[in-house]
Amino acid sequence: MTTYVLALDQGTTASRSLIFDANSNLVSSSKKEFTQYFPQPGMVEHDANEIWETQLFTLQDTLEQAKLKLADMACIGITNQRETILLWDKTTGEPLHNAIVWQDKRTTDLMGHLQKSKDIITSKSGLVADPYFSAPKLKWLLDNVPGARDSAAKGNIAAGTMDSWLIYRLSGGKSFITDITNACRTMLFNIHSCEWDDELLDIFEIPKQILPEVVTSSIPLDRAPVTDEQTFGAAIPITGIAGDQHAALLGQSCTEPGMIKNTYGTGCFMLMNTGDTPIPSKNNLLTTIAWQLPDSKPQYALEGSIFVGGSVIQWLRDGLGIIKSAAEINAIAAEDNGGVYFVPAFVGLGSPHWDAKARGTIIGITRGTTKGHIARAALESIAFQSVELAEAMRGDMAELAGVESNELRADGGVTASDLFMQIQADLLGTEVKKAHIEETTALGAAYFAGLSIGIWKDLDEINATWRAGASYKPKLGEEEKGKLLARWKEALNRSKEWI
């Protein structure tokens, strides 16, 4: 009898559901986009009920495609956009406000006022004092949603990231949990003691009672929440939870110190496994928890976060209208950028700059500039930003004696472009490998879930399944690469501190 794992992948622009078998094969999948709300410049919100509806739709659709029922699933794994935060009423289950998305910059001034606490924040959470993370967003919600603080004091509301919201709905309101990877991205979690930190909670004026219980990424069966049988017709255990980038790290089998993956999605997120040692970055990267398995120490990673990656292609489609589909960019992109450089700092700059006041810049335009040059510059902008992360990561790798990395494992929607992948290899000067299974984030969620119940017995068994689907080696000369990178850095500097 075939064993199946259901993975729910709740992303920034779409919800997805995928079914894998015990051999890591994708059986079926479904995807549905949801609305992006921009109430004011710099603000980004999601309707949590719409997220739930799209996730439920894809869950049902992928089961129908596979001609299976929920009862046929051995377990469920969940992976999600990180840092996006929501408040909801514990009694009614209704959101009190739209979810505030990780890209949102409304708390830039608040974080400016809290710079005096930046060293405490970084030493305890591993994060930088930036509006990217959940804590300032949560403070904003408590301060601006009428009655929220009073309800919080009475214990009547819940605050959670999207994994907590989905599990709350799937369990019929019986379970209110998050995993250690999502918790560590809130800026309220101590990555050393692995618990909600009272000092961080005080800095942001967050009452601990509104936060979920924190569990391991792979959840022991006796502690796992289950789907509400009355609603779904089956009580299936939810045994895996991880933020999307942590799930992708496992999906790419980056289980040894020094192994690096980069996910090219809405944003780009490069993670390097550092084992059971949290390494403070000297180059403005983040120190984060990679995952934790039951009865094991937490594993850590260094991370570089780019806010606008593949979404720059979406902007060319929806904002400028110069392409009709994401795939079309490959056809119209020119052979070179024609001197045009595109810094897509639509919501500021992430690692290693951490400039919330930067804004997008297209520079070098002449009468001879075409949409092909802009398309090429857009693709290059994703690669340039990733090169900066890799350079910062190499600087921090000195802390890992004897550890070297001579390849980058890549996943995410942008990797469907062979043109982009070659650009990335050329600018990085390193071989870039794409996994043979494209859905590495959802696969990682399935792995976390399956490890709990023995579908995969250990990480070695998972590692044995990984192989490259395509490999890209650098072809660009060092001199030409150096010129391109130098001009990029000039353009980048002109985008900084714009507002």
C-alpha positions as CSV (number, residue, x, y, z in Angstrom):
1,M,0.0,0.0,0.0
2,T,1.4,3.4,-1.0
3,T,2.1,5.9,1.8
4,Y,1.2,9.5,1.1
5,V,2.2,12.8,2.8
6,L,0.2,16.0,2.2
7,A,2.2,19.2,2.2
8,L,0.6,22.6,2.5
9,D,2.7,25.4,1.2
10,Q,1.3,28.8,2.1
11,G,3.3,31.4,0.2
12,T,3.4,35.2,-0.2
13,T,1.4,35.3,-3.4
14,A,-0.3,31.9,-3.6
15,S,-1.4,28.9,-1.5
16,R,-0.4,25.4,-2.7
17,S,-1.1,21.9,-1.7
18,L,1.1,18.9,-2.8
19,I,1.0,15.2,-2.3
20,F,4.3,13.2,-2.1
21,D,4.8,9.4,-1.8
22,A,7.4,7.7,0.4
23,N,9.9,7.8,-2.5
24,S,9.8,11.6,-2.5
25,N,7.8,11.6,-5.8
26,L,5.3,14.3,-6.5
27,V,1.9,12.8,-7.0
28,S,-0.2,15.9,-7.5
29,S,-0.3,19.6,-6.8
30,S,-2.6,22.6,-6.9
31,K,-2.0,26.3,-6.7
32,K,-4.2,29.3,-6.2
33,E,-3.1,33.0,-6.0
34,F,-4.7,35.4,-3.6
35,T,-5.1,39.2,-3.4
36,Q,-2.2,41.5,-2.4
37,Y,-3.4,44.7,-0.6
38,F,-1.4,47.9,-0.6
39,P,-3.3,50.3,1.6
40,Q,-0.6,53.0,1.5
41,P,2.9,53.2,0.0
42,G,5.2,50.7,1.9
43,M,2.2,48.8,3.3
44,V,1.4,45.2,2.3
45,E,-1.5,43.1,3.7
46,H,-3.2,39.8,3.2
47,D,-6.8,38.8,3.9
48,A,-6.3,35.8,6.3
49,N,-9.7,34.3,5.4
50,E,-8.8,34.4,1.7
51,I,-5.6,32.6,2.5
52,W,-7.5,29.9,4.4
53,E,-10.0,29.6,1.5
54,T,-7.3,29.3,-1.2
55,Q,-5.4,26.8,1.0
56,L,-8.6,24.7,1.5
57,F,-9.4,24.9,-2.2
58,T,-5.9,23.6,-3.2
59,L,-6.1,20.9,-0.5
60,Q,-9.3,19.6,-2.0
61,D,-8.2,20.0,-5.6
62,T,-4.9,18.1,-5.2
63,L,-6.7,15.2,-3.5
64,E,-9.2,15.1,-6.4
65,Q,-6.5,15.1,-8.9
66,A,-4.8,12.2,-7.2
67,K,-8.2,10.4,-6.7
68,L,-7.4,10.2,-3.0
69,K,-9.1,11.3,0.2
70,L,-7.7,13.1,3.2
71,A,-8.0,9.8,5.1
72,D,-5.5,8.3,2.7
73,M,-2.8,10.7,4.0
74,A,-0.4,9.4,6.6
75,C,0.4,12.9,7.9
76,I,0.5,16.5,7.0
77,G,3.4,19.0,6.8
78,I,3.0,22.7,6.7
79,T,5.4,25.4,5.4
80,N,4.6,29.1,5.1
81,Q,5.7,32.6,4.4
82,R,7.5,33.8,7.4
83,E,7.2,37.0,9.6
84,T,3.7,37.7,8.3
85,I,1.6,38.2,11.4
86,L,-2.1,38.1,12.3
87,L,-4.4,38.7,15.3
88,W,-7.6,36.8,15.6
89,D,-10.4,36.3,18.1
90,K,-10.1,33.1,20.1
91,T,-13.8,32.7,20.5
92,T,-15.1,33.4,16.9
93,G,-11.9,32.6,15.1
94,E,-12.3,35.8,13.1
95,P,-9.2,37.9,12.2
96,L,-9.2,41.4,13.8
97,H,-7.3,43.0,10.9
98,N,-5.7,41.9,7.7
99,A,-2.4,40.1,8.2
100,I,0.6,42.4,7.9
101,V,3.1,40.9,5.4
102,W,6.8,40.5,5.9
103,Q,7.4,43.0,3.1
104,D,5.4,45.7,5.0
105,K,7.4,48.8,6.1
106,R,4.9,50.7,8.2
107,T,7.0,50.2,11.3
108,T,10.2,51.8,9.9
109,D,9.9,54.8,12.3
110,L,9.1,52.5,15.2
111,M,12.3,50.5,14.6
112,G,14.2,53.7,14.3
113,H,13.1,54.6,17.8
114,L,14.2,51.2,19.1
115,Q,17.7,51.3,17.8
116,K,19.0,51.7,21.4
117,S,17.9,48.1,21.8
118,K,19.4,46.7,18.6
119,D,22.3,44.9,20.3
120,I,20.0,43.1,22.7
121,I,17.6,42.2,19.8
122,T,20.5,40.8,17.8
123,S,22.2,38.9,20.6
124,K,19.1,37.2,21.7
125,S,17.1,36.7,18.5
126,G,19.9,36.6,15.9
127,L,18.0,39.1,13.8
128,V,18.7,42.8,13.0
129,A,16.4,45.6,14.2
130,D,14.4,45.9,11.0
131,P,10.7,46.3,10.3
132,Y,10.9,43.0,8.2
133,F,10.2,40.9,11.3
134,S,7.0,40.1,13.1
135,A,7.5,41.9,16.5
136,P,7.1,45.5,15.3
137,K,4.1,44.5,13.1
138,L,2.5,42.8,16.1
139,K,3.0,45.9,18.3
140,W,1.4,48.0,15.5
141,L,-1.6,45.8,15.4
142,L,-2.0,45.9,19.2
143,D,-1.7,49.7,19.2
144,N,-3.9,50.4,16.2
145,V,-6.7,47.8,16.2
146,P,-9.5,49.1,18.4
147,G,-9.8,47.1,21.6
148,A,-6.9,44.8,20.8
149,R,-4.7,45.6,23.8
150,D,-7.6,45.2,26.2
151,S,-8.6,41.9,24.6
152,A,-5.0,40.8,24.7
153,A,-4.8,41.5,28.4
154,K,-7.9,39.4,29.0
155,G,-6.5,36.5,26.9
156,N,-9.2,36.7,24.3
157,I,-7.0,37.0,21.2
158,A,-4.4,35.0,19.5
159,A,-1.3,36.3,17.6
160,G,0.4,34.0,15.1
161,T,2.2,33.5,11.8
162,M,0.5,31.8,8.9
163,D,1.4,28.3,10.2
164,S,-0.4,29.0,13.4
165,W,-3.4,30.3,11.6
166,L,-3.7,27.3,9.3
167,I,-3.3,24.8,12.1
168,Y,-5.9,26.7,14.2
169,R,-8.4,26.4,11.3
170,L,-7.5,22.8,10.4
171,S,-7.9,21.6,14.0
172,G,-11.2,23.4,14.4
173,G,-9.7,25.9,16.8
174,K,-8.3,23.2,19.1
175,S,-4.6,23.7,18.5
176,F,-2.6,26.9,18.8
177,I,1.0,26.2,18.1
178,T,4.0,27.3,16.0
179,D,7.3,25.6,15.3
180,I,10.7,26.8,16.4
181,T,11.7,28.0,12.9
182,N,8.7,30.4,12.7
183,A,9.0,31.5,16.3
184,C,12.7,32.5,15.7
185,R,11.6,34.9,13.0
186,T,9.3,37.0,15.2
187,M,12.1,38.9,17.0
188,L,10.5,37.7,20.3
189,F,12.2,34.3,20.5
190,N,15.6,33.6,22.2
191,I,17.5,31.3,19.8
192,H,19.9,30.2,22.6
193,S,17.4,29.3,25.3
194,C,14.7,28.4,22.7
195,E,11.8,30.1,24.4
196,W,9.8,33.4,24.2
197,D,12.1,36.0,25.7
198,D,10.7,38.3,28.4
199,E,13.1,41.1,27.7
200,L,12.3,41.1,24.0
201,L,8.6,40.9,24.8
202,D,9.0,44.0,27.0
203,I,10.8,45.9,24.3
204,F,7.9,45.5,22.0
205,E,5.2,45.5,24.6
206,I,3.8,42.1,23.6
207,P,1.9,40.1,26.2
208,K,3.2,36.5,26.2
209,Q,-0.3,35.0,26.7
210,I,-1.3,35.8,23.1
211,L,1.6,33.8,21.6
212,P,1.4,30.1,20.6
213,E,3.1,27.1,22.1
214,V,6.4,26.5,20.4
215,V,7.1,22.9,19.1
216,T,9.9,21.2,17.2
217,S,9.8,21.2,13.4
218,S,9.1,17.5,13.3
219,I,6.4,16.9,15.9
220,P,6.2,13.7,17.9
221,L,2.9,11.9,17.0
222,D,1.6,12.0,20.6
223,R,1.9,15.8,20.6
224,A,0.8,16.5,17.1
225,P,-2.4,18.4,16.3
226,V,-5.0,16.7,14.1
227,T,-7.4,17.8,11.5
228,D,-11.0,18.3,12.8
229,E,-12.7,15.0,11.9
230,Q,-16.2,16.5,11.9
231,T,-15.1,19.1,9.3
232,F,-12.7,17.1,7.2
233,G,-14.0,13.6,7.6
234,A,-10.6,12.3,9.0
235,A,-8.3,13.1,11.9
236,I,-4.9,13.3,10.2
237,P,-1.9,14.3,12.3
238,I,0.0,17.5,11.4
239,T,3.5,16.3,12.2
240,G,5.7,18.8,10.4
241,I,5.9,22.6,10.5
242,A,8.7,24.9,9.1
243,G,9.0,28.3,7.7
244,D,9.4,28.2,3.9
245,Q,13.2,28.8,3.8
246,H,13.9,26.2,6.5
247,A,11.8,23.7,4.7
248,A,13.7,24.4,1.5
249,L,17.0,23.9,3.3
250,L,15.9,20.4,4.2
251,G,14.3,19.8,0.8
252,Q,17.6,20.6,-0.7
253,S,19.3,18.1,1.6
254,C,21.6,20.8,3.1
255,T,22.0,18.9,6.3
256,E,25.8,19.4,6.8
257,P,27.6,22.5,7.9
258,G,28.7,24.7,5.0
259,M,26.0,23.5,2.6
260,I,24.2,26.5,1.0
261,K,20.9,26.8,-0.8
262,N,19.2,29.8,-2.3
263,T,15.4,30.0,-2.9
264,Y,14.4,32.3,-5.8
265,G,10.8,33.1,-5.0
266,T,9.0,36.3,-4.3
267,G,12.1,37.3,-2.4
268,C,15.4,35.4,-2.4
269,F,16.7,33.7,0.7
270,M,20.1,32.1,1.0
271,L,20.8,29.8,3.9
272,M,24.0,28.1,5.0
273,N,23.8,25.2,7.5
274,T,26.1,25.8,10.5
275,G,25.2,22.7,12.5
276,D,24.5,23.0,16.2
277,T,26.5,26.2,16.5
278,P,24.8,29.7,16.1
279,I,27.3,31.9,14.4
280,P,27.0,35.7,14.9
281,S,27.4,37.3,11.5
282,K,30.0,40.0,11.0
283,N,28.5,40.9,7.6
284,N,24.9,41.8,8.4
285,L,23.5,38.4,7.8
286,L,21.0,36.8,10.2
287,T,21.7,34.0,12.6
288,T,18.6,31.7,12.6
289,I,17.4,28.3,13.7
290,A,17.5,25.9,10.7
291,W,15.2,23.3,12.4
292,Q,14.9,21.1,15.4
293,L,14.0,17.4,15.3
294,P,12.6,15.6,18.4
295,D,15.1,14.7,21.1
296,S,17.8,16.6,19.2
297,K,19.7,19.9,19.5
298,P,18.5,22.8,17.4
299,Q,20.4,23.2,14.1
300,Y,21.4,26.7,13.0
301,A,22.0,28.6,9.8
302,L,23.3,31.9,8.5
303,E,20.7,33.6,6.3
304,G,20.7,36.4,3.8
305,S,17.3,37.8,2.9
306,I,16.4,39.7,-0.3
307,F,13.0,41.3,-0.2
308,V,12.4,41.5,-4.0
309,G,13.5,38.6,-6.1
310,G,11.0,36.9,-8.5
311,S,8.4,39.6,-7.7
312,V,10.4,42.0,-9.9
313,I,9.3,39.8,-12.8
314,Q,5.7,39.9,-11.5
315,W,6.1,43.7,-11.5
316,L,7.2,43.8,-15.1
317,R,4.0,41.8,-15.9
318,D,1.5,43.6,-13.6
319,G,3.0,47.0,-13.1
320,L,4.6,47.9,-16.4
321,G,2.8,45.4,-18.6
322,I,5.9,44.8,-20.8
323,I,5.4,41.0,-20.5
324,K,2.2,39.0,-20.4
325,S,3.6,36.1,-18.4
326,A,6.6,35.4,-16.2
327,A,8.0,33.0,-18.8
328,E,8.0,35.6,-21.5
329,I,10.9,37.5,-19.9
330,N,13.3,34.9,-21.3
331,A,12.2,35.6,-24.8
332,I,12.4,39.4,-24.6
333,A,15.6,39.8,-22.4
334,A,18.4,41.3,-24.4
335,E,21.8,39.6,-24.7
336,D,23.2,42.3,-22.4
337,N,21.8,45.1,-20.2
338,G,22.8,47.9,-22.5
339,G,24.2,49.8,-19.5
340,V,20.9,49.6,-17.6
341,Y,21.0,48.6,-13.9
342,F,17.8,47.9,-12.0
343,V,17.8,48.0,-8.2
344,P,14.3,46.6,-7.2
345,A,14.3,48.1,-3.7
346,F,10.5,48.4,-3.8
347,V,10.2,47.8,0.0
348,G,13.7,48.7,1.0
349,L,16.9,46.6,1.0
350,G,17.4,43.5,3.1
351,S,20.7,41.7,3.7
352,P,23.4,42.9,3.9
353,H,22.3,46.6,3.7
354,W,19.2,46.7,5.9
355,D,18.0,50.0,4.5
356,A,14.3,50.3,5.0
357,K,14.3,53.7,3.3
358,A,15.9,52.6,0.0
359,R,13.6,52.6,-3.0
360,G,13.7,51.1,-6.5
361,T,16.0,52.6,-9.1
362,I,16.4,52.0,-12.9
363,I,19.5,53.8,-14.0
364,G,21.5,54.1,-17.2
365,I,18.5,54.6,-19.5
366,T,19.1,56.2,-22.9
367,R,17.1,56.7,-26.1
368,G,18.4,53.3,-27.2
369,T,17.1,51.5,-24.1
370,T,14.5,48.9,-24.9
371,K,12.2,46.7,-22.8
372,G,14.6,43.9,-23.6
373,H,17.4,45.8,-21.7
374,I,15.0,46.4,-18.8
375,A,14.0,42.7,-18.7
376,R,17.7,41.7,-18.8
377,A,18.5,44.2,-16.0
378,A,15.6,42.8,-13.9
379,L,17.0,39.2,-14.2
380,E,20.5,40.5,-13.4
381,S,19.2,42.4,-10.3
382,I,18.1,39.1,-8.7
383,A,21.5,37.6,-9.4
384,F,23.5,40.7,-8.3
385,Q,21.7,40.7,-4.9
386,S,22.4,37.0,-4.5
387,V,26.1,37.6,-5.2
388,E,26.1,40.1,-2.3
389,L,24.7,37.5,0.0
390,A,27.2,34.9,-1.1
391,E,30.1,37.3,-0.5
392,A,28.9,38.1,3.0
393,M,28.4,34.4,3.7
394,R,31.9,33.5,2.6
395,G,33.2,36.2,5.0
396,D,31.3,34.6,7.9
397,M,32.3,31.0,6.8
398,A,35.7,31.6,8.3
399,E,34.1,30.8,11.7
400,L,33.5,27.2,10.4
401,A,37.0,25.8,10.4
402,G,37.7,23.5,7.5
403,V,34.3,24.1,5.9
404,E,34.1,25.2,2.3
405,S,31.3,25.4,-0.2
406,N,31.9,25.1,-4.0
407,E,28.3,24.9,-5.1
408,L,25.0,26.6,-4.6
409,R,21.8,24.6,-4.6
410,A,18.9,26.6,-6.1
411,D,15.2,26.3,-6.1
412,G,12.1,28.5,-6.5
413,G,10.1,29.7,-9.5
414,V,12.8,31.9,-11.1
415,T,15.0,28.8,-11.5
416,A,12.7,27.7,-14.3
417,S,14.6,30.3,-16.5
418,D,17.8,28.7,-17.9
419,L,18.9,32.2,-18.9
420,F,18.7,33.5,-15.3
421,M,20.4,30.4,-13.9
422,Q,23.4,31.0,-16.3
423,I,23.5,34.7,-15.4
424,Q,23.6,33.6,-11.7
425,A,26.4,31.1,-12.2
426,D,28.4,33.7,-14.3
427,L,28.1,36.5,-11.7
428,L,28.6,34.2,-8.7
429,G,31.6,32.4,-10.2
430,T,30.3,29.2,-8.6
431,E,28.5,26.2,-10.0
432,V,24.8,26.4,-9.4
433,K,22.7,23.2,-9.2
434,K,19.0,22.9,-9.4
435,A,17.3,20.0,-7.6
436,H,15.6,17.4,-9.8
437,I,12.5,18.0,-7.7
438,E,11.4,21.6,-8.2
439,E,9.1,21.7,-5.2
440,T,11.8,21.6,-2.6
441,T,10.0,23.8,-0.1
442,A,6.9,21.6,0.0
443,L,9.1,18.5,0.0
444,G,11.0,19.8,3.0
445,A,7.6,20.2,4.8
446,A,6.8,16.6,3.8
447,Y,10.1,15.4,5.1
448,F,9.6,17.1,8.5
449,A,6.2,15.4,8.8
450,G,7.4,12.0,7.6
451,L,10.4,11.9,9.9
452,S,8.0,12.0,12.8
453,I,6.2,8.8,11.9
454,G,9.1,6.9,10.3
455,I,8.3,7.3,6.6
456,W,11.9,8.5,6.3
457,K,14.0,7.1,9.1
458,D,16.7,9.8,9.3
459,L,18.4,12.6,7.5
460,D,20.8,10.2,5.7
461,E,17.9,8.5,4.0
462,I,16.6,11.9,2.9
463,N,20.1,13.0,1.6
464,A,20.3,9.8,-0.5
465,T,17.2,11.0,-2.5
466,W,18.8,14.3,-3.6
467,R,20.3,14.8,-7.1
468,A,20.7,17.7,-9.5
469,G,18.2,18.2,-12.2
470,A,20.4,20.7,-14.0
471,S,23.8,22.3,-13.4
472,Y,25.2,25.6,-14.5
473,K,28.9,26.4,-14.6
474,P,30.3,30.0,-14.8
475,K,31.4,31.1,-18.3
476,L,32.0,34.8,-17.8
477,G,35.5,36.1,-17.5
478,E,36.7,37.6,-14.2
479,E,37.3,41.1,-15.7
480,E,33.9,41.4,-17.3
481,K,32.2,40.0,-14.1
482,G,34.1,42.6,-12.0
483,K,33.0,45.5,-14.2
484,L,29.3,44.4,-14.0
485,L,29.5,44.0,-10.2
486,A,31.2,47.4,-9.8
487,R,28.5,49.2,-11.8
488,W,25.8,47.4,-9.9
489,K,27.2,48.6,-6.6
490,E,27.2,52.2,-7.9
491,A,23.5,51.9,-8.9
492,L,22.8,50.3,-5.5
493,N,24.3,53.2,-3.6
494,R,22.0,55.6,-5.5
495,S,18.9,53.8,-4.3
496,K,19.7,54.1,-0.6
497,E,18.1,56.4,2.0
498,W,15.6,57.6,-0.7
499,I,12.7,58.4,1.7
